[in-house]
Amino acid sequence: MPSLFDPISLGAIECPNRVVMAPLTRGRADARGVHGPLAVDYYRQRASAGLIISEGTGISREGLGWPYAPGLWSEEQVEGWKPVTEAVHEAGGRIVAQLWHMGRLVHPDLGDGQPVSASATAGPHRLHTYEGKKDPVEAKALSKDEIARVVGDYAHAAANAIRAGFDGVQVHGANGYLVDQFLRANQRDDEYGGSAENRARFVREVLEGVAAAVGTARTAIRFSPIGEVNGCDDPDPEGLFTAVARVLEDLSIPWIEMREPGEESTFVGTDEDRVSPAMRKVYSGMIGLNSDLRCDSGQALLDEGICDFIAYGRPFISNPDLVRRFRDGAPLADWNPKTFYSRGPEGYNDYPTLEEAKA
């Protein structure tokens, strides 16, 4: 079986190792969703990852409900991302953009009017705004015409990502956001609701739109199939995500990345069994797993043949040279949760590498 340090092909992207940097919201763009020099340094420092998956990046003002998160719907945002992707490539890395629509988790103070979702529902938690968290707002159920418009927003952002220099895109289909709302918080009675196949229709249409814009070989998606997240859950995750996997196989989507946390997870744990083994029976693409994994536990999953690569999140925050530390068996630096979403360089691009720490 492969090691974490063996190369892997993820569609059109040739990765030198299987230690992937998971998407990490950091809140360092400006209020227009435009990145500056801080992000250039941050991503460049982590270019030794086999692949960097960017932080969640809004496809539209309607879909971006996180203060100071970046976007990819405007020309200014495209120009803000260009120095980031250039820096990663100059450092020998590769990077894909994660395309984000938060659906019913967008407060009107940040979005473009009433939030939208699969159904007329509200999320279970208070929502982010620039003035602090506020009570959730009931979303408007998307009409069929509006679904087509949102699919177009995904495709437009994907094309912008390639113009910005990204090597591909990953649709954010996890953690209770819009795609997940169609899958696991869906009360519709039309062709987008009811059966697992119907609830997977939105996934299919989004991926078809994105693949038409950037090519199937540069298209991927993320899921969180087990456990309740932001009010999204399903009583039969294996049945639902096996149906989803059949869609991915039909579309020849080359890779997926998923959160399958254990009961002791530090972020939304669950005692439900993994569904990736069942998905693997019908999906021939590459599968990556994420959630509270270490070097040894990640390698163990590769050894068991459960997945093909491992995505690490918070370890990459405080260890920009995580791949080297894993390879050398070196100790890992601790992260500071207080600076996860703060605005400056502290806890963002000031974590030293092993060599810098020794100097």
C-alpha positions as a printed NumPy array, in Angstrom:
array([[  0.   ,   0.   ,   0.   ],
       [  1.224,   3.576,  -0.597],
       [  2.768,   5.763,   2.073],
       [  1.828,   9.346,   2.845],
       [  4.951,  10.39 ,   0.969],
       [  4.214,   8.638,  -2.312],
       [  2.904,  10.64 ,  -5.278],
       [ -0.711,  10.52 ,  -6.404],
       [ -2.649,  11.789,  -9.414],
       [ -5.835,  13.656,  -8.538],
       [ -7.375,  14.14 , -11.943],
       [ -5.178,  16.561, -13.861],
       [ -3.122,  17.382, -10.764],
       [  0.089,  15.468, -10.094],
       [  0.779,  15.565,  -6.351],
       [  4.239,  14.69 ,  -4.955],
       [  2.797,  13.29 ,  -1.717],
       [ -0.521,  12.346,  -0.122],
       [ -0.45 ,  14.864,   2.733],
       [ -3.141,  17.266,   1.544],
       [ -3.877,  20.567,   3.246],
       [ -7.574,  20.584,   4.12 ],
       [ -9.696,  23.713,   3.604],
       [ -9.401,  26.086,   6.567],
       [-11.51 ,  29.199,   7.081],
       [ -9.225,  31.953,   8.407],
       [-11.039,  35.283,   7.828],
       [ -8.093,  37.312,   6.51 ],
       [ -9.599,  38.819,   3.335],
       [-11.165,  42.286,   3.337],
       [-14.867,  43.121,   3.493],
       [-15.068,  42.888,  -0.325],
       [-13.811,  39.29 ,  -0.184],
       [-10.436,  40.27 ,  -1.644],
       [ -7.161,  38.745,  -0.421],
       [ -3.967,  40.721,   0.199],
       [ -0.272,  40.038,   0.992],
       [ -0.985,  38.134,   4.224],
       [ -2.585,  35.302,   2.285],
       [  0.299,  35.214,  -0.195],
       [  2.735,  34.402,   2.622],
       [  0.353,  31.99 ,   4.35 ],
       [ -0.253,  29.784,   1.341],
       [  3.33 ,  29.974,   0.063],
       [  4.6  ,  28.689,   3.416],
       [  2.468,  25.546,   3.051],
       [  3.298,  24.738,  -0.583],
       [  5.064,  21.473,   0.343],
       [  1.64 ,  19.875,   0.861],
       [  0.829,  17.358,  -1.842],
       [ -2.094,  19.657,  -2.64 ],
       [ -3.528,  22.736,  -0.936],
       [ -7.31 ,  23.01 ,  -0.816],
       [ -8.045,  26.676,  -0.254],
       [-10.268,  28.046,   2.46 ],
       [-13.97 ,  28.183,   1.602],
       [-14.365,  30.843,  -1.104],
       [-17.731,  32.387,  -1.895],
       [-19.317,  31.907,  -5.305],
       [-21.625,  34.91 ,  -4.77 ],
       [-22.534,  37.552,  -2.228],
       [-25.732,  35.586,  -1.634],
       [-23.77 ,  32.524,  -0.521],
       [-21.   ,  34.021,   1.626],
       [-21.95 ,  34.28 ,   5.294],
       [-18.538,  34.475,   6.958],
       [-16.994,  37.89 ,   7.724],
       [-13.751,  38.558,   5.849],
       [-13.862,  35.323,   3.877],
       [-12.682,  35.564,   0.248],
       [-14.766,  35.248,  -2.881],
       [-14.39 ,  34.393,  -6.547],
       [-17.326,  36.177,  -8.148],
       [-15.713,  39.576,  -8.86 ],
       [-12.74 ,  40.726, -10.899],
       [-11.166,  42.268,  -7.784],
       [-11.312,  38.903,  -6.052],
       [ -9.727,  37.136,  -9.013],
       [ -6.892,  39.671,  -9.   ],
       [ -6.469,  39.219,  -5.233],
       [ -6.04 ,  35.467,  -5.637],
       [ -3.506,  35.666,  -8.491],
       [ -0.468,  36.508,  -6.288],
       [ -1.454,  33.65 ,  -3.959],
       [ -1.546,  30.985,  -6.654],
       [  1.625,  32.38 ,  -8.251],
       [  3.452,  32.173,  -4.918],
       [  2.33 ,  28.582,  -4.346],
       [  3.452,  27.547,  -7.818],
       [  6.792,  29.354,  -7.49 ],
       [  7.358,  27.387,  -4.269],
       [  6.686,  24.125,  -6.129],
       [  3.139,  23.585,  -4.874],
       [ -0.306,  23.133,  -6.324],
       [ -3.614,  24.574,  -5.112],
       [ -7.348,  24.203,  -5.793],
       [-10.104,  26.638,  -4.841],
       [-12.908,  25.442,  -2.607],
       [-16.211,  26.851,  -3.895],
       [-18.577,  27.787,  -1.073],
       [-22.292,  28.594,  -0.851],
       [-23.516,  28.574,   2.739],
       [-27.228,  28.515,   1.925],
       [-29.434,  29.048,   4.966],
       [-26.371,  29.825,   7.129],
       [-25.984,  33.278,   5.569],
       [-27.448,  36.174,   7.563],
       [-29.129,  38.938,   5.498],
       [-26.654,  41.442,   6.961],
       [-23.877,  39.664,   5.056],
       [-25.71 ,  38.141,   2.117],
       [-27.983,  39.467,  -0.593],
       [-31.398,  39.534,   1.067],
       [-33.182,  36.481,   2.462],
       [-30.944,  33.405,   2.545],
       [-31.763,  30.5  ,   0.249],
       [-31.775,  26.744,   0.731],
       [-33.289,  23.521,  -0.521],
       [-36.317,  24.159,   1.701],
       [-37.89 ,  26.967,   3.716],
       [-35.96 ,  26.191,   6.89 ],
       [-33.551,  27.924,   9.25 ],
       [-30.281,  26.635,  10.604],
       [-30.01 ,  25.679,  14.288],
       [-27.346,  28.211,  15.312],
       [-26.826,  31.966,  15.418],
       [-25.274,  33.339,  12.231],
       [-22.111,  35.353,  11.657],
       [-22.243,  39.073,  10.849],
       [-19.738,  41.924,  11.114],
       [-21.531,  42.997,  14.314],
       [-21.318,  39.578,  15.931],
       [-23.643,  36.581,  15.79 ],
       [-27.373,  37.1  ,  15.197],
       [-30.443,  34.865,  15.254],
       [-30.98 ,  32.586,  12.251],
       [-33.389,  33.612,   9.507],
       [-35.717,  31.27 ,   7.649],
       [-34.402,  30.608,   4.152],
       [-36.349,  30.84 ,   0.927],
       [-36.706,  27.5  ,  -0.882],
       [-34.966,  27.813,  -4.231],
       [-37.245,  27.553,  -7.264],
       [-36.12 ,  25.474, -10.229],
       [-35.102,  28.625, -12.106],
       [-33.17 ,  29.819,  -9.079],
       [-31.413,  26.449,  -8.788],
       [-30.251,  26.881, -12.383],
       [-28.985,  30.364, -11.512],
       [-27.035,  29.055,  -8.489],
       [-25.524,  26.289, -10.633],
       [-24.424,  29.066, -12.982],
       [-22.828,  30.893, -10.047],
       [-20.79 ,  27.783,  -9.242],
       [-19.652,  27.503, -12.869],
       [-18.783,  31.215, -13.041],
       [-16.706,  31.023,  -9.849],
       [-14.973,  27.876, -11.118],
       [-13.976,  29.622, -14.344],
       [-12.744,  32.58 , -12.285],
       [-10.662,  30.193, -10.182],
       [ -8.819,  28.951, -13.252],
       [ -8.306,  32.548, -14.413],
       [ -6.874,  33.282, -10.964],
       [ -4.299,  30.532, -11.441],
       [ -5.793,  27.676,  -9.418],
       [ -5.065,  24.136, -10.6  ],
       [ -8.671,  23.09 , -10.128],
       [-11.677,  23.463,  -7.847],
       [-13.388,  21.589,  -5.053],
       [-17.116,  22.117,  -4.491],
       [-17.898,  22.459,  -0.775],
       [-20.599,  19.846,  -0.245],
       [-20.046,  19.326,   3.476],
       [-20.666,  20.743,   6.957],
       [-24.284,  21.792,   6.571],
       [-23.881,  24.292,   3.731],
       [-26.038,  24.538,   0.606],
       [-25.09 ,  21.272,  -1.126],
       [-25.388,  19.429,   2.195],
       [-28.765,  21.09 ,   2.782],
       [-30.047,  19.534,  -0.454],
       [-28.667,  16.176,   0.676],
       [-29.492,  16.105,   4.393],
       [-31.951,  18.915,   5.277],
       [-34.322,  18.604,   2.358],
       [-38.101,  18.793,   2.684],
       [-38.876,  19.182,  -1.026],
       [-41.516,  17.087,  -2.82 ],
       [-40.335,  17.754,  -6.385],
       [-37.532,  16.105,  -8.392],
       [-34.948,  17.622,  -6.034],
       [-36.4  ,  15.997,  -2.9  ],
       [-37.565,  12.71 ,  -1.468],
       [-35.434,   9.797,  -2.659],
       [-31.656,   9.715,  -2.301],
       [-31.35 ,   9.951,  -6.081],
       [-33.553,  13.05 ,  -6.168],
       [-31.665,  14.734,  -3.338],
       [-28.42 ,  14.051,  -5.221],
       [-29.777,  15.853,  -8.309],
       [-28.443,  19.24 ,  -7.146],
       [-24.99 ,  17.699,  -6.615],
       [-25.102,  16.313, -10.143],
       [-26.115,  19.624, -11.7  ],
       [-23.5  ,  21.622,  -9.799],
       [-20.724,  19.212, -10.779],
       [-21.905,  19.143, -14.386],
       [-21.832,  22.947, -14.48 ],
       [-18.413,  23.194, -12.89 ],
       [-16.941,  20.447, -15.075],
       [-18.29 ,  22.164, -18.19 ],
       [-16.515,  25.35 , -17.092],
       [-13.111,  23.952, -16.081],
       [-12.989,  20.311, -17.199],
       [-13.883,  17.159, -15.307],
       [-10.22 ,  16.441, -14.538],
       [-10.046,  19.673, -12.503],
       [-13.324,  19.159, -10.61 ],
       [-13.737,  17.62 ,  -7.139],
       [-16.078,  17.789,  -4.152],
       [-16.056,  17.542,  -0.353],
       [-18.648,  15.774,   1.839],
       [-19.355,  15.171,   5.545],
       [-21.567,  12.08 ,   5.23 ],
       [-21.865,  11.024,   8.879],
       [-22.975,  12.912,  11.954],
       [-25.117,  16.016,  12.366],
       [-23.477,  19.289,  11.293],
       [-25.277,  22.655,  11.326],
       [-28.626,  20.898,  11.421],
       [-27.911,  18.515,   8.523],
       [-28.148,  14.773,   9.113],
       [-29.655,  11.656,   7.528],
       [-30.926,   8.412,   9.082],
       [-29.382,   6.334,   6.275],
       [-26.036,   7.906,   5.397],
       [-24.766,   4.785,   3.653],
       [-27.778,   4.622,   1.348],
       [-27.685,   8.348,   0.592],
       [-23.969,   8.61 ,  -0.087],
       [-23.832,   5.395,  -2.074],
       [-26.368,   7.073,  -4.37 ],
       [-24.15 ,  10.17 ,  -4.413],
       [-21.114,   8.022,  -5.222],
       [-22.948,   6.589,  -8.232],
       [-23.457,  10.148,  -9.484],
       [-19.739,  10.864,  -9.083],
       [-18.854,   7.673, -10.924],
       [-21.284,   8.492, -13.712],
       [-19.704,  11.946, -14.109],
       [-16.119,  10.588, -13.789],
       [-15.305,  13.014, -10.965],
       [-11.658,  12.116, -10.214],
       [-11.473,  12.672,  -6.462],
       [-13.421,  13.465,  -3.341],
       [-12.379,  14.487,   0.167],
       [-14.541,  13.75 ,   3.209],
       [-14.823,  14.35 ,   6.925],
       [-15.61 ,  11.076,   8.683],
       [-15.027,  11.95 ,  12.349],
       [-14.944,   9.513,  15.22 ],
       [-16.823,   9.781,  18.484],
       [-13.925,  11.663,  20.12 ],
       [-13.579,  14.244,  17.325],
       [-12.762,  17.772,  18.438],
       [-15.23 ,  19.072,  15.82 ],
       [-18.694,  17.469,  15.723],
       [-17.952,  13.859,  16.607],
       [-20.198,  10.876,  15.883],
       [-20.381,   7.183,  16.648],
       [-21.724,   6.368,  13.165],
       [-19.721,   4.014,  10.963],
       [-17.759,   5.304,   8.   ],
       [-19.617,   5.209,   4.691],
       [-16.485,   5.553,   2.539],
       [-16.081,   1.732,   2.253],
       [-19.579,   1.449,   0.76 ],
       [-18.915,   4.403,  -1.551],
       [-15.663,   2.801,  -2.675],
       [-17.617,  -0.194,  -4.027],
       [-19.362,   1.991,  -6.625],
       [-16.884,   4.882,  -7.051],
       [-13.514,   4.306,  -8.734],
       [-12.002,   7.76 ,  -8.117],
       [ -9.566,   8.75 ,  -5.402],
       [-10.893,   9.199,  -1.849],
       [ -9.293,  11.364,   0.816],
       [-10.299,  11.392,   4.482],
       [-10.004,  14.116,   7.1  ],
       [-10.744,  14.672,  10.794],
       [ -8.427,  14.521,  13.82 ],
       [ -5.877,  12.334,  12.058],
       [ -2.183,  12.136,  12.892],
       [  0.68 ,  10.877,  10.774],
       [  0.356,   7.321,  12.085],
       [ -3.437,   7.134,  12.018],
       [ -3.522,   8.623,   8.53 ],
       [ -0.983,   6.085,   7.306],
       [ -3.024,   3.314,   8.917],
       [ -6.035,   4.278,   6.777],
       [ -3.865,   4.114,   3.661],
       [ -2.517,   0.73 ,   4.776],
       [ -6.064,  -0.602,   5.16 ],
       [ -6.97 ,   0.587,   1.667],
       [ -9.808,   2.691,   3.062],
       [ -8.633,   5.803,   1.226],
       [ -5.925,   7.138,  -1.093],
       [ -4.789,  10.348,   0.622],
       [ -5.221,  12.173,   3.922],
       [ -6.265,  15.806,   4.384],
       [ -4.912,  17.564,   7.468],
       [ -6.415,  20.805,   8.714],
       [ -5.341,  22.359,  12.005],
       [ -1.891,  20.689,  12.015],
       [ -1.135,  22.756,   8.894],
       [ -2.081,  25.957,  10.715],
       [  0.799,  25.738,  13.185],
       [  3.154,  23.579,  11.105],
       [  3.687,  25.106,   7.658],
       [  6.288,  22.388,   6.986],
       [  3.974,  19.579,   8.133],
       [  5.116,  17.156,   5.424],
       [  8.748,  17.414,   6.526],
       [  7.815,  17.044,  10.199],
       [  5.846,  13.902,   9.394],
       [  8.655,  12.505,   7.265],
       [ 11.303,  13.214,   9.936],
       [  9.167,  12.155,  12.893],
       [  9.651,  15.648,  14.324],
       [  7.373,  17.108,  17.019],
       [  4.441,  19.256,  15.944],
       [  3.879,  22.818,  17.114],
       [  0.598,  23.575,  18.873],
       [ -1.962,  25.89 ,  17.292],
       [ -3.649,  28.812,  19.027],
       [ -7.457,  28.684,  18.598],
       [ -7.755,  32.35 ,  19.619],
       [ -6.103,  33.386,  16.351],
       [ -7.953,  31.034,  13.99 ],
       [-10.227,  33.84 ,  12.757],
       [ -8.42 ,  36.985,  13.886],
       [ -7.445,  39.666,  11.4  ],
       [ -3.661,  39.995,  11.465],
       [ -0.509,  37.931,  10.92 ],
       [ -0.471,  36.525,  14.463],
       [ -1.364,  32.835,  14.328],
       [ -1.571,  33.031,  10.536],
       [  1.744,  33.391,   8.766],
       [  4.079,  33.695,  11.774],
       [  4.384,  30.005,  12.748],
       [  8.034,  28.973,  12.183],
       [  9.278,  25.953,  10.296],
       [ 11.584,  23.507,  12.051],
       [ 14.648,  25.258,  10.639],
       [ 13.368,  28.69 ,  11.62 ],
       [ 12.574,  27.467,  15.153],
       [ 16.145,  26.204,  15.542],
       [ 17.737,  29.421,  14.277]])
